[in-house]
Amino acid sequence: MGKAFESGIVPFDESGLIEELLLALVGIHGDLFVDSSDIDRFGPLLALDDEKEEESWNLPGPSHCTVTISPELTWISEADRAVLGDLLRLGFHFKAVAAFVEREQSPWDPRHATRSPSVYRRALASGLTEMLDDYRCTVLTLQQELRLEAAPVLSTIKHRLWEYMDVLPALHALAAAQDEVSFNRLFPAADLINRLAAGTRSGLPAVRQALGRLLWHCNQVLMQQLAAWMLHGMLQDPNQEFFIQPRAQPPPPAAAATQQPQPQPQPQQQTQAQGGPQQQATREEDSAGASTSGRGADDEAAYREWHAGFQVNPRCLPLYVSGDLADTILFVGRAVRVLRRPGQGGGAGGGGGGGGAGAELLPLQDMMKFGQAFTALQSEPELSAPRLTMLVEGLRSHVARLLWRLLVGRAGLLPALAALKDYFLLGRGDFWQAFLAEARPLMAAPPRPGSVDADLALPFTRSAAKSSAEGDPLLAAFQLRYLGGKAEAEAAFTVKHSSAAHSQVPELDRAWDPLVLEVGLEWPLGLLLGREQLRRYNQLFALLLRLRRMQNQLDDAWKDLRVMDREMQRGTAPPVPHNRMRDLQDLRNHMAFVVSNLQIYIQTDVIEVNFSALENKIANCQDFSELERAHALFLNTLMVQSFLTVRTMCINLTEIFQDVAMLTQLVSRACCDPARLDFAAVSRLRSSFERHFLTLFGSISSQRMVESFRAPHLAQLVLRLNYNSFYSAKDMDAGGGRASVGVGTAGGRP
């Protein structure tokens, strides 16, 4: 060089200062510019002997520069020292960022690693490499220019590197922050993306452009993970950084001996490569009535994966991916995995062809169009959140329509739902009436634990031959099962809702109450009818079966009372005061009136009306999501309008059921002998039943209840129970039973 700024100024090239400075700008320090830190240990020229020490070393922060001017350079002026300090800080930032890049791009050894690997940090390192290369090219070009031109050296260098005065400190701060959090077991990739997205709103144009480019590199990883999940149903997430993650597999239950073969659990790495776990079903879930006797192990594993195989981790959500959008992305990937499943066949309803391959259900040409849209969106310099949302929604609509065709067209969903209504919801009343008649001797005695399921199967089969269920091809998919364990029965009949206090299905007979109905669903009906849905069906089944049993017991009590009345008229039975027998008959009639109206209300006003609305919705929609929402609304409405979600109502109904059971037992134990009737107990029972009924009537006739979403058919139940305003007047005379349950004090007229 050998050029002086002006006459009288000491030329810098005489001591080789400029060459040393240019080397220091790219992180190579010598005798004139000294780095007092230990950062050289990660430089490209030196190697580490202790790998564990390398892993535990932290990247220095950007606030304290460790590069200084040698004390031997005493002839440099203070103004030049200030300029040199600014330039040396650039080299310090460059060296730190280069050390971060080198560590991230080096092979990861799990034997000595104390930092978690991350594909997002590697993408960040790739973007930083691109920027460091640009910086190196700028320094190299500057060196060539300084050799050819006579110009103020320090001023020229600072002017040409002026844009890096803001960029390199920002990159250093970013690298230091990511290096610090890399010690976490699970690297928060969403925090990195959110930080870069926030940096794109910086007021410094150079910083905004640099961080925007780094965000583009990280978004490439995110878009590739989205495309793999939404187009192929695969999780490309070796380090659990994507917001769609497999659920943790629960340990096998102690009583894991179920009636179906279980798939072999796979290692975690293999699970992630295939896209998710296959969870083991617990015995408690099986007690809800989700039988797998009619499906293979592969179908059962696919059902578990659909309902509980994957989840959205909110901790990993970038700011521009909302919770609703993440749920949609989760649904699309699950649907694609179902549609790509080989060997799709027809359903139990016989509603459509079978044997179709997965390629027929998910046309390749359609998915290629979406793949091209992903590629176009990925190539844009800035990821557009509205365009991503539109692309995801378009793909969701497409796969939801294909799923609807699979369930409704091929699998015969409508016949299957009709069968559920016939058997779970007692829609085929003659069958269940025949069953209770056949099972009367069996239920008169305590259940035999060793053979109770086989004992129930015999009257269940005989009932089909004596009812309209004969010849029903779907009847073979249903079977009754007795829940022998107390915890198992409580779990099956506990109604879970939003409030902290859950409710229980009203009890009638503890010996025979733990009856559930199991169904073997053909693939893919279990996508809509999962364990939780069948659990709710079984809770409704328990309520309806107990009402039907009470009605039959009251009919038997009526027959016994008629026999007693005839015997008393003939004089063959001991005389009993006529008014006592009349009071007993009136009490039985009152109970039968209440039970009958509850049955009519639930079967006709609730089930039939809502099932008709469900059928219309299924026929008119072409979307699985709408179908799923309609079915969920159907079940929720049935649970609510049947009072199963109101804890006080369930307690009140349990008290009424127990009153009915006590009356029928009193009459049954008399064995048609009026002298054996305990009229004192009957008198107490009458008072108890009237009190409990007035409480129930006050609850359902309160203004808040009638005007709530349990209406409009609740008003019809009130009208039938309150014929001629008999009970509303009695309720007022009794001081308002409705106030005792805290549901209002409005008038009882409908």
C-alpha positions in Angstrom: 0.0 0.0 0.0 2.5 2.6 1.2 0.0 5.5 0.8 -0.4 8.4 3.3 -3.6 10.2 4.0 -2.0 13.6 3.9 1.4 15.1 4.4 2.3 15.1 8.1 0.2 12.0 8.9 1.9 8.7 9.8 1.2 6.1 7.1 -0.5 3.0 8.4 1.1 0.5 5.9 4.5 1.0 7.4 3.6 -1.3 10.3 1.4 -3.6 8.3 -1.6 -2.3 10.3 -4.1 -2.4 7.4 -3.4 -6.0 6.5 -3.8 -7.0 10.2 -7.0 -5.0 10.4 -8.5 -6.7 7.3 -7.6 -10.1 8.8 -9.2 -9.1 12.1 -12.4 -8.1 10.3 -12.8 -11.8 9.3 -12.0 -13.1 12.8 -8.3 -13.8 12.4 -6.3 -12.0 15.1 -2.5 -11.6 15.5 -0.1 -9.6 17.5 -1.4 -6.1 16.7 -5.1 -6.9 17.4 -5.5 -9.4 20.3 -8.5 -11.5 21.2 -8.4 -12.1 25.0 -11.3 -14.6 25.0 -11.2 -18.3 24.4 -13.2 -18.0 21.2 -10.2 -19.2 19.1 -10.8 -22.7 20.3 -13.7 -22.8 17.9 -11.9 -21.3 15.0 -11.4 -23.2 11.8 -7.7 -23.4 12.4 -7.7 -25.2 15.8 -9.2 -28.4 17.0 -10.5 -29.4 20.4 -9.1 -32.3 22.3 -11.9 -32.3 24.9 -15.3 -32.7 23.2 -17.2 -32.4 26.5 -15.5 -29.1 27.2 -16.4 -27.9 23.8 -20.1 -28.8 24.3 -20.3 -27.0 27.6 -18.6 -23.8 26.3 -21.0 -20.8 25.9 -20.8 -18.3 23.1 -19.8 -14.8 24.4 -22.4 -12.1 24.3 -22.3 -9.1 21.9 -22.1 -6.4 24.7 -18.5 -7.0 25.7 -15.9 -7.0 22.9 -12.8 -9.1 23.8 -10.7 -7.8 20.8 -8.3 -5.0 21.7 -5.5 -3.0 20.2 -2.0 -4.1 21.2 -0.4 -1.8 23.8 2.7 -1.6 21.6 0.8 0.6 19.1 1.3 3.8 21.1 1.6 6.1 18.0 -2.1 5.8 16.9 -4.2 8.8 17.7 -7.3 8.7 19.8 -9.6 9.5 16.8 -8.1 6.5 14.9 -8.4 4.3 17.9 -12.1 5.0 18.1 -12.5 4.1 14.4 -10.4 1.0 14.9 -12.5 0.0 17.9 -15.7 0.1 15.8 -14.0 -2.0 13.1 -12.6 -4.5 15.6 -16.1 -5.0 17.1 -17.3 -6.0 13.6 -14.6 -8.7 13.6 -15.5 -9.8 17.1 -19.2 -10.2 16.1 -18.2 -12.0 12.9 -16.0 -14.5 14.8 -18.7 -15.2 17.3 -21.3 -15.8 14.6 -18.9 -18.0 12.6 -18.2 -20.1 15.8 -22.0 -20.6 16.2 -22.4 -21.6 12.6 -19.4 -24.0 12.8 -20.8 -25.7 15.8 -24.3 -26.1 14.4 -23.0 -27.5 11.1 -20.7 -30.0 12.7 -21.9 -33.6 13.0 -23.9 -34.2 16.2 -22.5 -36.9 18.5 -25.0 -38.1 21.1 -22.3 -39.6 23.2 -20.8 -36.3 24.1 -23.6 -33.9 23.3 -25.1 -31.7 26.0 -27.0 -29.6 23.5 -30.2 -30.6 21.8 -30.0 -30.9 18.0 -32.4 -28.7 16.0 -33.2 -28.6 12.3 -34.3 -25.0 12.8 -31.0 -24.0 14.3 -29.3 -25.7 11.3 -31.5 -23.7 9.0 -30.5 -20.5 10.9 -26.9 -21.5 10.6 -27.4 -21.9 6.8 -28.8 -18.4 6.6 -26.0 -17.0 8.7 -23.4 -18.7 6.5 -25.0 -16.9 3.5 -24.6 -13.5 5.3 -21.1 -14.2 6.5 -20.1 -15.1 3.0 -21.5 -11.8 1.8 -19.5 -10.1 4.5 -16.3 -11.9 3.5 -16.8 -10.9 -0.1 -17.2 -7.3 0.9 -14.0 -7.4 2.9 -12.1 -9.1 0.0 -13.4 -6.5 -2.4 -12.4 -3.8 -0.1 -8.9 -5.2 0.2 -8.5 -5.1 -3.6 -9.8 -1.6 -3.8 -7.4 -0.3 -1.1 -4.5 -1.8 -3.0 -5.5 0.1 -6.2 -6.7 3.4 -4.9 -5.2 6.2 -2.9 -7.9 7.0 -0.3 -8.2 7.6 3.4 -7.9 4.0 4.5 -9.8 3.9 7.8 -12.6 6.1 6.5 -13.0 4.0 3.4 -13.2 0.8 5.4 -15.7 2.1 7.8 -17.8 3.6 5.0 -17.9 0.4 3.0 -18.8 -1.7 6.1 -21.3 0.8 7.5 -24.3 -1.4 6.9 -22.7 -4.2 8.9 -22.4 -2.0 11.9 -26.0 -2.7 12.8 -26.4 -6.2 11.1 -23.5 -8.1 12.7 -24.3 -7.1 16.3 -27.9 -8.2 15.7 -26.8 -11.5 14.3 -24.4 -12.0 17.2 -27.2 -11.3 19.7 -29.4 -13.8 17.9 -26.7 -16.5 17.8 -25.8 -16.0 21.5 -29.5 -16.3 22.5 -30.0 -19.4 20.5 -26.8 -20.9 21.8 -27.9 -20.4 25.4 -31.3 -22.1 24.9 -29.7 -25.0 23.0 -29.0 -26.6 26.4 -32.7 -27.2 26.8 -33.9 -30.8 26.2 -36.5 -29.6 23.7 -35.4 -26.6 21.7 -38.2 -24.0 21.4 -38.2 -23.5 17.6 -41.3 -21.4 17.7 -39.4 -18.8 19.9 -36.7 -18.6 17.2 -39.3 -18.0 14.5 -41.2 -15.5 16.6 -38.0 -13.6 17.4 -37.1 -13.4 13.7 -40.6 -12.4 12.8 -40.4 -9.6 15.4 -37.0 -8.5 13.9 -38.5 -8.0 10.5 -40.4 -5.1 11.9 -37.1 -3.3 13.0 -36.7 0.3 12.1 -33.2 -0.4 10.7 -33.6 -1.5 7.0 -30.4 -3.6 6.9 -31.4 -5.5 10.1 -34.9 -5.9 8.8 -33.7 -7.4 5.6 -31.1 -9.7 7.2 -33.6 -11.1 9.8 -36.2 -11.5 7.1 -33.8 -13.6 5.1 -33.0 -15.7 8.2 -36.8 -16.1 8.8 -37.1 -17.3 5.2 -34.6 -20.0 5.9 -36.4 -21.2 9.0 -39.7 -21.1 7.2 -38.3 -23.5 4.7 -38.1 -26.1 7.4 -41.6 -25.3 8.6 -43.1 -25.5 5.1 -41.4 -28.8 4.5 -42.8 -30.2 7.7 -46.2 -28.8 6.8 -46.1 -30.4 3.3 -44.9 -33.7 4.6 -47.7 -33.8 7.2 -50.6 -32.4 5.1 -49.7 -34.1 1.8 -48.3 -37.4 2.9 -49.4 -37.8 6.5 -45.8 -38.0 7.8 -44.1 -36.3 10.6 -40.6 -35.1 9.6 -39.7 -34.0 13.1 -36.7 -35.9 14.5 -36.3 -33.4 17.4 -39.9 -32.7 18.4 -39.9 -29.1 17.2 -43.0 -29.2 15.0 -46.3 -28.1 16.6 -47.9 -31.4 15.5 -46.5 -34.1 17.8 -47.4 -37.7 18.7 -49.0 -38.2 22.1 -47.0 -40.0 24.7 -47.8 -43.7 25.0 -49.3 -44.6 28.4 -47.9 -47.6 30.2 -49.9 -50.8 29.7 -52.7 -51.2 32.3 -52.4 -53.9 34.9 -55.4 -55.6 33.6 -54.3 -55.5 30.0 -55.9 -58.8 29.0 -58.5 -57.7 26.5 -60.5 -59.8 24.1 -58.7 -58.6 21.0 -55.0 -58.9 19.9 -52.9 -55.8 20.6 -50.3 -54.4 18.1 -46.7 -54.6 19.2 -45.5 -51.2 20.6 -42.8 -49.6 18.4 -39.7 -47.7 19.6 -39.9 -44.0 19.7 -37.6 -43.3 16.8 -39.6 -45.7 14.6 -42.8 -44.1 15.8 -41.7 -40.7 14.8 -40.5 -41.9 11.4 -43.9 -43.4 10.7 -45.8 -40.4 11.9 -47.2 -41.3 15.3 -47.8 -43.8 18.1 -50.3 -46.6 18.4 -51.6 -46.1 21.9 -52.7 -49.0 24.1 -56.4 -48.9 25.1 -57.1 -49.1 28.7 -59.6 -51.4 30.3 -61.5 -48.4 31.6 -62.0 -47.1 28.0 -63.2 -50.5 26.9 -65.9 -50.4 29.6 -67.5 -47.5 27.8 -68.8 -50.0 25.2 -66.3 -49.7 22.4 -65.9 -53.3 21.5 -63.2 -54.4 19.0 -64.4 -57.9 18.5 -65.5 -57.1 15.0 -62.3 -55.4 13.8 -58.7 -56.4 13.3 -55.7 -55.3 15.2 -54.7 -52.9 12.3 -58.1 -51.3 12.4 -58.0 -50.9 16.2 -54.5 -49.3 16.0 -55.7 -47.0 13.2 -58.7 -45.9 15.4 -56.5 -45.2 18.4 -54.2 -43.1 16.2 -57.1 -41.2 14.7 -58.7 -40.3 18.1 -55.6 -40.0 20.3 -52.4 -40.4 18.2 -51.5 -36.8 17.6 -51.9 -33.5 19.3 -51.1 -29.8 18.9 -48.4 -28.5 21.2 -49.2 -24.8 21.8 -45.7 -24.2 23.0 -44.4 -24.8 19.5 -46.9 -22.6 17.6 -45.4 -19.6 15.7 -47.3 -16.4 16.1 -48.7 -16.5 12.5 -50.2 -20.0 13.1 -53.3 -19.6 15.2 -54.7 -22.4 17.4 -57.7 -22.9 15.0 -55.3 -23.1 12.0 -53.1 -25.6 13.9 -56.2 -27.8 14.7 -57.1 -27.7 11.0 -53.6 -28.7 10.0 -53.8 -31.6 12.5 -57.1 -32.7 11.0 -55.7 -32.6 7.5 -52.7 -34.8 8.3 -54.9 -37.3 10.2 -57.3 -37.5 7.3 -54.5 -38.0 4.8 -53.2 -40.9 6.9 -56.6 -42.5 6.8 -57.1 -41.9 3.1 -53.7 -43.3 2.3 -54.3 -46.4 4.4 -54.2 -49.4 2.1 -57.1 -51.9 1.8 -60.0 -49.5 2.3 -63.2 -51.5 2.2 -67.0 -51.3 2.5 -68.6 -50.7 5.8 -71.0 -52.7 8.1 -74.0 -51.1 6.5 -73.3 -52.5 3.1 -73.7 -49.0 1.8 -71.1 -49.0 -0.9 -68.4 -50.9 -2.7 -65.4 -52.3 -1.0 -61.9 -53.2 -1.7 -60.9 -49.8 -3.0 -57.2 -48.9 -2.6 -55.9 -45.9 -0.9 -54.8 -44.3 -4.2 -58.5 -44.2 -5.3 -59.5 -42.4 -2.1 -56.8 -39.8 -2.4 -56.2 -39.0 -6.1 -52.6 -38.3 -7.0 -53.4 -35.5 -9.4 -55.3 -33.5 -6.7 -52.5 -33.8 -4.2 -49.9 -32.8 -6.9 -51.8 -29.5 -7.3 -51.7 -28.8 -3.6 -48.0 -29.8 -3.7 -47.3 -27.2 -6.4 -49.2 -24.6 -4.3 -46.9 -25.4 -1.4 -43.8 -25.1 -3.5 -45.0 -21.7 -4.8 -45.7 -20.4 -1.3 -42.4 -21.7 -0.1 -40.4 -20.0 -2.8 -41.8 -16.5 -1.9 -39.4 -14.2 -0.2 -41.8 -13.7 2.7 -44.3 -16.2 4.0 -47.9 -14.9 3.6 -50.0 -16.0 6.5 -53.4 -15.3 4.7 -52.2 -17.4 1.7 -51.1 -20.2 4.0 -54.5 -20.1 5.7 -56.3 -20.3 2.3 -54.1 -23.2 1.2 -54.7 -25.1 4.4 -58.4 -24.5 4.3 -58.6 -25.6 0.6 -56.8 -28.9 1.5 -59.0 -29.4 4.5 -62.1 -29.0 2.4 -60.8 -31.5 -0.1 -59.9 -34.3 2.4 -63.0 -33.7 4.4 -65.1 -34.3 1.3 -63.2 -37.4 0.6 -63.7 -38.6 4.2 -67.4 -37.9 4.0 -67.7 -40.1 0.8 -65.7 -42.8 2.6 -68.0 -43.0 5.6 -71.4 -42.2 4.0 -70.9 -43.6 0.5 -68.7 -46.6 1.1 -69.0 -47.6 4.8 -72.8 -47.1 5.1 -72.8 -44.6 8.0 -76.6 -44.0 7.9 -77.6 -47.6 8.4 -75.0 -47.9 11.2 -76.4 -44.8 13.0 -79.9 -46.2 12.6 -78.6 -49.5 14.3 -77.1 -47.5 17.1 -80.5 -45.8 17.6 -82.3 -49.1 17.5 -80.1 -50.8 20.1 -78.3 -48.2 22.2 -81.2 -45.8 22.3 -83.9 -48.6 22.5 -85.5 -47.4 19.2 -86.4 -51.1 18.5 -88.7 -51.3 21.5 -90.2 -54.7 20.8 -86.7 -56.2 20.8 -85.9 -54.8 24.2 -89.3 -55.7 25.6 -88.7 -59.3 24.5 -85.2 -59.2 26.0 -86.5 -58.0 29.4 -89.1 -60.7 29.4 -86.6 -63.4 28.5 -84.1 -62.1 31.1 -86.6 -61.7 33.9 -85.6 -65.0 35.7 -82.0 -64.2 35.2 -82.3 -60.7 36.7 -84.4 -61.9 39.6 -81.2 -63.5 41.0 -77.8 -61.9 41.6 -75.4 -62.1 38.6 -72.9 -65.0 38.4 -69.5 -63.4 38.0 -68.0 -66.2 36.0 -70.7 -66.7 33.4 -72.8 -63.5 33.5 -71.9 -62.5 29.9 -72.8 -65.9 28.6 -76.0 -65.8 30.6 -77.0 -62.5 29.0 -76.2 -63.7 25.5 -78.9 -66.4 25.5 -81.9 -64.1 26.1 -80.3 -61.5 23.9 -80.3 -64.0 21.0 -83.7 -65.4 21.7 -85.2 -61.9 21.7 -84.2 -61.4 18.1 -86.4 -64.3 17.0 -89.4 -62.9 18.9 -89.1 -59.3 17.5 -88.5 -57.2 14.4 -84.8 -57.6 15.0 -84.9 -61.0 13.3 -83.0 -60.9 10.1 -81.2 -57.6 11.0 -77.7 -58.1 9.7 -76.3 -55.5 12.1 -77.6 -57.2 15.2 -74.7 -59.6 15.3 -72.3 -56.6 15.9 -73.9 -55.9 19.3 -73.5 -57.8 22.5 -74.3 -57.1 26.2 -71.5 -57.1 28.7 -71.6 -56.9 32.5 -69.0 -54.7 34.2 -67.9 -56.6 37.3 -65.5 -54.1 38.7 -66.8 -51.2 40.8 -64.3 -48.7 39.4 -65.0 -49.9 35.9 -68.7 -49.3 36.3 -68.2 -45.9 37.9 -66.0 -44.8 35.0 -68.5 -46.0 32.4 -71.5 -44.2 34.0 -69.8 -41.0 35.1 -71.0 -38.2 32.9 -68.2 -35.7 32.4 -69.0 -32.1 31.6 -67.6 -28.6 32.0 -68.3 -28.2 35.7 -66.0 -29.7 38.2 -68.7 -31.9 39.8 -69.5 -34.7 37.4 -72.8 -36.6 37.5 -73.7 -40.2 37.5 -76.4 -42.0 35.5 -79.4 -42.4 37.9 -79.1 -45.8 39.7 -81.9 -48.4 39.9 -80.5 -51.8 40.8 -76.9 -52.0 41.8 -76.8 -55.7 41.0 -77.8 -55.4 37.3 -77.1 -51.7 36.6 -73.6 -52.3 35.3 -74.8 -53.4 31.8 -73.2 -51.9 28.8 -73.8 -52.6 25.1 -70.7 -53.3 23.0 -70.6 -52.9 19.2 -68.0 -54.1 16.7 -67.7 -51.4 14.1 -66.3 -52.1 10.7 -63.6 -49.8 9.3 -63.8 -46.8 9.0 -67.0 -46.1 11.1 -64.9 -45.8 14.2 -63.5 -42.5 12.9 -66.8 -40.9 13.8 -67.9 -43.3 16.6 -64.9 -43.4 18.9 -64.7 -44.6 22.5 -65.9 -41.4 24.0 -68.9 -41.3 21.6 -69.8 -44.9 22.4 -69.4 -44.1 26.1 -72.1 -41.5 25.8 -74.3 -43.9 23.9 -73.9 -46.3 26.7 -74.8 -43.8 29.3 -78.0 -43.0 27.4 -78.6 -46.8 27.0 -78.2 -47.3 30.8 -80.8 -44.5 31.5 -83.3 -45.8 29.0 -82.9 -49.5 30.0 -83.5 -48.6 33.6 -86.6 -46.7 32.7 -87.8 -49.7 30.7 -87.1 -52.0 33.6 -89.0 -49.8 36.0 -92.0 -49.7 33.7 -92.0 -53.5 33.5 -91.6 -53.9 37.3 -94.5 -51.5 37.8 -96.6 -53.5 35.4 -95.8 -56.7 37.4 -96.7 -54.8 40.6 -100.1 -53.9 39.0 -100.7 -57.5 38.1 -100.0 -58.6 41.7 -102.2 -55.9 43.1 -105.0 -57.0 40.8 -104.7 -60.5 42.0 -104.8 -59.4 45.6 -107.9 -57.3 44.9 -109.7 -60.3 43.4 -108.7 -62.5 46.2 -110.0 -60.0 48.7 -113.3 -59.7 46.8 -113.7 -63.5 46.8 -112.9 -63.6 50.5 -110.0 -66.0 50.1 -107.5 -63.5 51.4 -107.3 -61.8 54.9 -109.3 -58.6 54.9 -107.3 -55.4 54.5 -108.7 -51.9 54.9 -109.9 -50.8 51.4 -108.4 -47.3 51.7 -104.9 -48.8 52.3 -105.1 -50.9 49.1 -106.4 -47.9 47.2 -103.6 -45.7 48.4 -101.1 -48.4 47.4 -102.6 -48.6 43.9 -102.7 -44.9 43.6 -99.0 -44.7 44.5 -98.2 -47.3 41.9 -100.3 -45.5 39.3 -98.5 -42.3 40.1 -95.1 -43.9 39.7 -96.1 -45.5 36.4 -97.4 -42.2 35.2 -94.1 -40.4 35.9 -91.9 -43.2 34.5 -94.1 -43.5 31.4 -94.0 -39.8 30.7 -90.2 -39.7 31.2 -89.9 -42.5 28.6 -92.1 -40.8 26.1 -90.3 -37.5 26.5 -86.8 -39.0 26.0 -87.7 -41.5 23.3 -90.1 -39.3 21.2 -89.4 -35.6 22.0 -85.6 -36.0 22.4 -84.2 -38.9 20.5 -86.6 -39.1 17.5 -86.6 -35.3 16.9 -82.8 -35.0 17.1 -82.0 -38.1 15.1 -84.2 -36.8 12.3 -82.3 -33.6 12.3 -79.0 -35.5 12.3 -80.1 -37.6 9.2 -81.1 -34.4 7.4 -77.7 -32.8 8.1 -75.8 -35.9 7.0 -77.8 -36.0 3.8 -77.2 -32.3 3.0 -73.6 -31.9 3.9 -70.6 -33.1 1.9 -68.0 -32.5 4.6 -66.6 -34.8 7.3 -66.0 -31.9 9.6 -69.7 -30.8 9.4 -70.7 -34.5 9.8 -68.5 -34.7 13.0 -69.9 -31.5 14.4 -73.5 -32.6 13.7 -73.0 -35.9 15.4 -71.3 -34.3 18.4 -74.2 -31.8 18.6 -76.7 -34.7 18.4 -75.0 -36.6 21.3 -74.6 -33.4 23.4 -78.2 -32.5 22.9 -79.4 -35.9 24.0 -77.2 -35.8 27.1 -78.5 -32.4 28.0 -82.2 -32.9 27.3 -82.1 -36.2 29.1 -80.9 -34.3 32.2 -77.7 -36.4 32.5 -75.5 -33.2 32.5 -77.4 -31.7 35.5 -76.0 -33.2 38.7 -79.0 -32.2 40.9 -81.4 -33.7 38.4 -79.5 -37.0 38.3 -79.6 -37.1 42.1 -83.3 -36.4 42.1 -84.0 -39.1 39.5 -81.9 -41.6 41.5 -84.2 -40.9 44.5 -87.3 -41.5 42.4 -85.8 -44.6 40.9 -85.1 -45.9 44.3 -88.6 -45.2 45.5 -90.0 -47.2 42.5 -87.6 -50.1 43.3 -88.7 -50.1 46.9 -92.4 -50.2 46.0 -92.0 -53.0 43.5 -90.0 -55.0 46.1 -92.7 -54.5 48.7 -95.3 -55.8 46.4 -93.2 -58.6 45.1 -92.3 -59.9 48.6 -96.0 -60.0 49.5 -96.4 -62.9 47.0 -100.0 -61.8 46.3 -100.9 -61.9 50.0 -102.4 -58.6 51.2 -101.6 -59.5 54.8 -97.9 -59.5 54.1 -97.9 -55.9 52.8 -96.1 -53.4 55.0 -98.5 -50.5 54.9 -96.3 -48.4 57.3 -93.5 -48.6 54.8 -95.9 -47.8 52.0 -97.0 -44.7 53.8 -93.4 -43.5 54.2 -92.6 -44.4 50.6 -95.6 -42.4 49.5 -94.4 -39.3 51.3 -90.9 -39.8 50.0 -92.0 -40.2 46.4 -94.3 -37.2 46.5 -91.5 -35.1 47.9 -89.0 -36.2 45.3 -91.4 -35.9 42.5 -92.4 -32.3 43.5 -88.7 -31.5 43.5 -88.3 -32.9 40.0 -91.4 -31.1 38.8 -90.3 -27.8 40.3 -86.9 -28.2 38.6 -88.2 -28.9 35.1 -91.0 -26.3 35.3 -88.9 -23.5 36.5 -88.7 -20.5 34.1 -84.9 -20.8 33.7 -85.2 -24.5 32.7 -88.1 -24.0 30.3 -86.5 -21.1 28.5 -83.1 -22.7 28.3 -81.6 -24.8 25.5 -83.3 -27.9 27.0 -86.6 -26.5 25.6 -88.8 -26.6 23.5 -89.8 -30.2 24.2 -89.3 -29.9 27.9 -92.5 -27.8 28.0 -94.4 -30.8 26.6 -93.2 -33.0 29.4 -94.3 -30.4 32.0 -97.7 -30.2 30.3 -98.2 -34.0 30.4 -97.1 -34.2 34.0 -99.1 -31.2 35.1 -102.4 -32.2 33.4 -105.2 -29.9 34.6 -102.5 -28.0 36.6 -102.8 -30.6 39.3 -99.2 -30.8 40.4 -98.4 -27.1 40.0 -101.1 -26.3 42.5 -99.8 -29.1 44.8 -96.3 -27.7 44.4 -97.5 -24.3 45.5 -99.3 -25.8 48.5 -96.1 -27.7 49.5 -94.1 -24.4 49.6 -92.4 -24.7 46.2 -90.2 -27.8 45.8 -88.3 -26.1 43.1 -86.7 -23.7 45.5 -85.0 -26.7 47.2 -82.8 -27.3 44.2 -82.0 -23.7 43.5 -83.3 -23.4 40.0 -85.7 -20.5 40.3 -89.0 -19.6 41.8 -91.0 -18.8 38.7 -94.5 -20.3 38.2 -94.8 -23.9 37.1 -97.3 -23.5 34.2 -95.8 -24.3 30.8 
